[in-house]
């Protein structure tokens, strides 16, 4: 009766089993790296909204209502929920897209001159909409 650890017939079977029991992780790493690169390239596209710095005030009332948003950028461009709109067609476009809305958020950049803001408030008010101005608390940046 002889025993062989590495050179016998039983040893060759063991080597075959060892080779089958190892997992090749290289394809997994490749897939993960490709997904990471795709995520890094598309992450900037997922940012949403217009870049507007609203004025800071001492008192802010929180509101969780889902309302349409009219945005006025620093340069005076007008948007209705991120879609550019002309002020002369604002009321018509608003009623077409939001027929049941009674209120609207007005978000204007802090550096916007007052005239476009007043004109938008006037147009929306004349059409029976309650205008809620979006602001930010003074201590929010701290």
Helices and strands as residue ranges (DSSP letters): H 9-21, H 26-46, E 56-57, E 68-72, E 78-80, E 83-84, G 87-89, H 90-97, E 103-108, H 114-126, E 130-133, E 136-137, G 138-141
